[in-house]
Amino acid sequence: MTEHSRSSRPSSSNNFRRQPKQQRGKERVEKILDAAAAVFDEVGYDAATTHLIAAKAGTAIGSLYQFFPDKAAIFKAMELRHTERVKAMWAQVDIPTIVQLPLRQMIHAIASAVAELFEQPVSRVVFVQFYLAREIFQSIDDSMTQEAINFMANILKRRKPALTGKDYSLLAEVCVHSSNAVMLAALRSSNQEHRQQLTQQIEDLLVSYLEPHVGDDRLSNVMKVMICPHCQSQQLSKNGYRRGKQCYRCKDCGRQFVMRSPHGC
């Protein structure tokens, strides 16, 4: 990518010239955005022109100008489209269900949703350009990364409520930044096989990192090793949380206690 001069930076005032209302117009805009993604990917933002984008889209330049005044407006529309897709992806994740899955299956569900997102040319190019040419962005900033961290933190909190806020936020931050770094390398690779290999490694990376903190043995097996500190019975049931720690109730003696603690809660 080339360096961007001040004059080439897009203005935040650029918007749609007119919003498409009919389906045909919406389809034409999507075609233009996909074509723009291909052009920006091939020649970079500075070298891209509306004529190149129109040619790639197979549409007349006049048709392009019906919707966009310049390439900056096109890129802003790409940002907005990517943001919409990311938020839709987050909304579609069934968090109460996936947090009950084995760790690898949970991570696979999340990673698969992300991989499907980046099958879209617009989202793929916007993601890559965010790390290579931040100055051309008008609506996406670091707050979107923080939203991703918050999303992951919520999943980890739901999976293991006993974690402190500081713990699951830090775990989520490492997950997002590390997976983004590998995803960036994957999406920049021109070798499709290598891209797939890198993407697949993200799952192994996250599972290995999270296993000691929210792994399956930390969840499903805890009841097998816990015994009542009062009567030594293994007939236990979960009984809510106290100060962020799991409480148990002994079905035999009726006493309550906190995990790994002999004291009542």
C-alpha positions as CSV (number, residue, x, y, z in Angstrom):
1,M,0.0,0.0,0.0
2,T,1.2,3.5,-0.7
3,E,1.3,6.3,1.8
4,H,-1.8,8.6,1.7
5,S,-1.3,12.3,1.3
6,R,-3.5,14.8,3.1
7,S,-5.3,15.6,-0.1
8,S,-6.2,11.9,-0.7
9,R,-7.7,11.3,2.6
10,P,-11.5,11.0,2.5
11,S,-13.7,13.6,4.0
12,S,-16.2,12.5,6.7
13,S,-18.8,14.6,4.9
14,N,-19.0,12.1,2.0
15,N,-22.2,10.1,1.9
16,F,-24.5,8.3,-0.5
17,R,-25.6,10.7,-3.2
18,R,-29.0,9.0,-3.0
19,Q,-30.2,5.9,-1.1
20,P,-31.4,3.1,-3.3
21,K,-35.1,2.3,-2.7
22,Q,-35.9,-0.4,-5.2
23,Q,-34.4,-3.9,-5.1
24,R,-32.7,-3.3,-8.5
25,G,-31.0,-0.2,-7.1
26,K,-29.9,-2.0,-3.9
27,E,-28.4,-4.9,-6.0
28,R,-26.5,-2.4,-8.1
29,V,-25.0,-0.7,-5.0
30,E,-23.9,-4.1,-3.7
31,K,-22.3,-4.9,-7.0
32,I,-20.5,-1.5,-6.9
33,L,-19.3,-2.2,-3.4
34,D,-18.0,-5.6,-4.3
35,A,-16.3,-4.2,-7.3
36,A,-14.7,-1.5,-5.2
37,A,-13.4,-4.1,-2.8
38,A,-11.7,-5.9,-5.6
39,V,-10.2,-2.7,-7.0
40,F,-8.9,-1.4,-3.6
41,D,-7.5,-4.9,-3.0
42,E,-5.7,-5.0,-6.4
43,V,-4.3,-1.4,-6.7
44,G,-4.8,0.2,-3.4
45,Y,-6.9,3.2,-2.3
46,D,-4.8,5.9,-3.9
47,A,-4.6,4.3,-7.3
48,A,-8.2,3.3,-7.4
49,T,-10.6,5.5,-9.4
50,T,-14.4,5.6,-9.9
51,H,-13.9,4.6,-13.5
52,L,-11.9,1.5,-12.5
53,I,-14.6,0.6,-10.0
54,A,-17.4,1.1,-12.6
55,A,-15.6,-1.0,-15.1
56,K,-15.1,-3.8,-12.6
57,A,-18.8,-3.6,-11.7
58,G,-19.7,-3.7,-15.3
59,T,-21.8,-0.6,-15.0
60,A,-21.7,2.9,-16.6
61,I,-19.8,5.6,-14.7
62,G,-23.0,7.6,-14.7
63,S,-24.8,4.8,-12.9
64,L,-22.1,4.8,-10.2
65,Y,-22.4,8.6,-9.8
66,Q,-26.1,8.2,-9.2
67,F,-25.2,6.7,-5.8
68,F,-21.7,7.9,-5.0
69,P,-20.0,11.2,-5.6
70,D,-16.5,9.8,-5.3
71,K,-14.4,6.8,-4.2
72,A,-14.3,8.1,-0.6
73,A,-18.1,7.8,-0.4
74,I,-17.8,4.3,-1.8
75,F,-15.3,3.3,0.9
76,K,-17.4,4.8,3.6
77,A,-20.4,2.7,2.4
78,M,-18.1,-0.3,2.5
79,E,-17.3,0.5,6.2
80,L,-21.0,0.8,7.0
81,R,-21.8,-2.4,5.2
82,H,-19.1,-4.2,7.1
83,T,-20.3,-2.8,10.5
84,E,-23.8,-3.9,9.7
85,R,-22.6,-7.4,9.0
86,V,-20.5,-7.7,12.1
87,K,-23.3,-6.5,14.3
88,A,-25.7,-9.0,12.6
89,M,-23.2,-11.8,13.2
90,W,-22.9,-10.9,16.9
91,A,-26.7,-10.8,17.2
92,Q,-27.1,-14.3,15.6
93,V,-24.8,-16.0,18.0
94,D,-26.9,-18.0,20.4
95,I,-24.7,-17.3,23.5
96,P,-26.8,-19.3,26.1
97,T,-26.5,-22.4,23.9
98,I,-22.8,-22.2,22.8
99,V,-21.5,-21.5,26.3
100,Q,-22.8,-25.0,27.3
101,L,-20.8,-26.7,24.5
102,P,-17.4,-28.3,24.9
103,L,-14.7,-25.6,24.6
104,R,-13.5,-26.6,21.1
105,Q,-17.1,-26.7,19.8
106,M,-17.8,-23.3,21.3
107,I,-14.7,-21.8,19.7
108,H,-15.5,-23.5,16.4
109,A,-19.0,-22.0,16.4
110,I,-17.5,-18.5,16.8
111,A,-14.7,-19.0,14.4
112,S,-17.0,-20.3,11.7
113,A,-19.3,-17.3,12.0
114,V,-16.2,-15.0,11.6
115,A,-14.9,-17.0,8.6
116,E,-18.3,-16.8,6.9
117,L,-18.2,-13.0,7.4
118,F,-14.9,-12.7,5.6
119,E,-16.2,-14.6,2.6
120,Q,-17.8,-11.3,1.8
121,P,-15.3,-9.2,-0.3
122,V,-16.3,-6.0,1.3
123,S,-15.7,-7.2,4.8
124,R,-12.5,-8.9,3.9
125,V,-11.0,-5.7,2.3
126,V,-12.3,-3.4,5.1
127,F,-10.7,-5.6,7.7
128,V,-7.3,-5.7,6.0
129,Q,-7.3,-2.0,5.2
130,F,-8.1,-1.1,8.8
131,Y,-4.6,-2.3,9.7
132,L,-2.8,-1.1,6.6
133,A,-4.4,2.3,5.9
134,R,-6.2,3.5,8.9
135,E,-6.3,7.1,7.7
136,I,-8.9,6.4,5.0
137,F,-11.5,5.3,7.5
138,Q,-14.4,7.6,8.3
139,S,-16.7,5.6,10.6
140,I,-14.8,2.6,11.9
141,D,-12.2,3.1,14.7
142,D,-10.8,1.2,17.7
143,S,-14.2,1.3,19.4
144,M,-15.2,-1.6,17.1
145,T,-12.3,-3.7,18.3
146,Q,-13.4,-2.9,21.9
147,E,-17.0,-4.0,21.0
148,A,-15.5,-7.3,19.8
149,I,-13.6,-7.7,23.1
150,N,-16.8,-6.9,25.0
151,F,-18.7,-9.5,23.0
152,M,-16.1,-12.2,23.7
153,A,-15.9,-11.2,27.4
154,N,-19.7,-11.7,27.7
155,I,-19.3,-15.2,26.3
156,L,-16.6,-16.0,28.8
157,K,-18.5,-14.6,31.7
158,R,-21.6,-16.6,30.7
159,R,-19.5,-19.7,30.4
160,K,-17.8,-19.3,33.8
161,P,-19.5,-16.7,36.0
162,A,-16.9,-17.3,38.7
163,L,-14.3,-15.4,36.7
164,T,-13.7,-11.8,37.9
165,G,-14.5,-9.0,35.6
166,K,-10.8,-8.3,35.2
167,D,-10.1,-11.9,34.3
168,Y,-12.6,-12.4,31.5
169,S,-11.9,-9.0,30.1
170,L,-8.2,-9.7,29.8
171,L,-8.9,-13.2,28.4
172,A,-11.2,-11.7,25.8
173,E,-8.7,-9.0,24.9
174,V,-6.0,-11.5,24.2
175,C,-8.4,-13.7,22.2
176,V,-9.5,-10.8,19.9
177,H,-6.1,-9.3,19.3
178,S,-4.3,-12.6,18.7
179,S,-7.1,-14.0,16.4
180,N,-7.1,-10.6,14.5
181,A,-3.4,-10.8,13.9
182,V,-3.6,-14.4,12.5
183,M,-6.7,-13.5,10.5
184,L,-4.9,-10.5,9.0
185,A,-2.1,-12.7,7.9
186,A,-4.5,-15.2,6.4
187,L,-6.6,-12.7,4.5
188,R,-3.4,-11.1,3.0
189,S,-2.2,-14.4,1.7
190,S,-2.7,-15.0,-2.0
191,N,-2.4,-18.7,-1.5
192,Q,-5.9,-20.1,-0.7
193,E,-4.6,-23.2,0.9
194,H,-2.2,-21.3,3.2
195,R,-5.1,-18.9,4.0
196,Q,-7.3,-21.8,5.1
197,Q,-4.4,-23.3,7.2
198,L,-3.9,-20.1,9.1
199,T,-7.6,-19.6,9.7
200,Q,-7.9,-23.1,11.1
201,Q,-5.0,-22.5,13.5
202,I,-7.0,-19.7,15.1
203,E,-9.2,-22.3,16.7
204,D,-6.3,-24.3,18.1
205,L,-4.7,-21.1,19.4
206,L,-7.8,-20.0,21.3
207,V,-8.6,-23.4,22.6
208,S,-5.1,-23.9,24.0
209,Y,-5.1,-20.4,25.5
210,L,-8.6,-20.7,27.1
211,E,-8.4,-24.3,28.3
212,P,-6.7,-23.6,31.7
213,H,-9.4,-20.9,32.4
214,V,-12.7,-22.0,31.0
215,G,-11.9,-25.5,29.7
216,D,-14.3,-28.4,29.9
217,D,-12.7,-29.9,33.0
218,R,-13.2,-26.5,34.8
219,L,-16.9,-26.9,34.2
220,S,-18.3,-30.4,33.8
221,N,-15.9,-32.3,36.0
222,V,-16.0,-30.0,39.0
223,M,-19.0,-31.8,40.4
224,K,-17.1,-35.1,40.2
225,V,-14.3,-34.0,42.4
226,M,-16.2,-31.8,44.9
227,I,-17.2,-33.3,48.2
228,C,-19.1,-31.8,51.1
229,P,-16.6,-30.6,53.7
230,H,-19.1,-31.3,56.5
231,C,-20.2,-34.9,55.8
232,Q,-17.9,-35.9,52.9
233,S,-20.9,-36.7,50.6
234,Q,-20.6,-36.3,46.9
235,Q,-24.3,-35.7,46.4
236,L,-24.1,-32.0,45.6
237,S,-26.1,-29.4,43.7
238,K,-25.1,-25.9,42.6
239,N,-26.7,-23.2,44.7
240,G,-25.9,-19.8,43.1
241,Y,-23.0,-17.5,43.6
242,R,-21.5,-15.5,46.4
243,R,-19.0,-12.8,45.7
244,G,-18.3,-14.3,42.3
245,K,-17.7,-17.9,43.6
246,Q,-19.8,-20.9,42.9
247,C,-21.8,-22.1,45.9
248,Y,-22.9,-25.7,46.5
249,R,-25.6,-27.4,48.7
250,C,-25.1,-30.9,50.0
251,K,-28.2,-33.0,49.3
252,D,-27.4,-35.2,52.3
253,C,-26.7,-32.8,55.2
254,G,-28.2,-29.7,53.6
255,R,-25.2,-27.5,54.4
256,Q,-23.9,-24.9,51.9
257,F,-20.3,-24.1,51.0
258,V,-18.2,-22.3,48.4
259,M,-16.1,-24.2,45.8
260,R,-12.7,-25.1,47.2
261,S,-13.6,-23.7,50.6
262,P,-14.7,-25.5,53.8
263,H,-16.6,-22.4,54.9
264,G,-20.4,-22.0,54.5
265,C,-21.7,-19.3,52.2
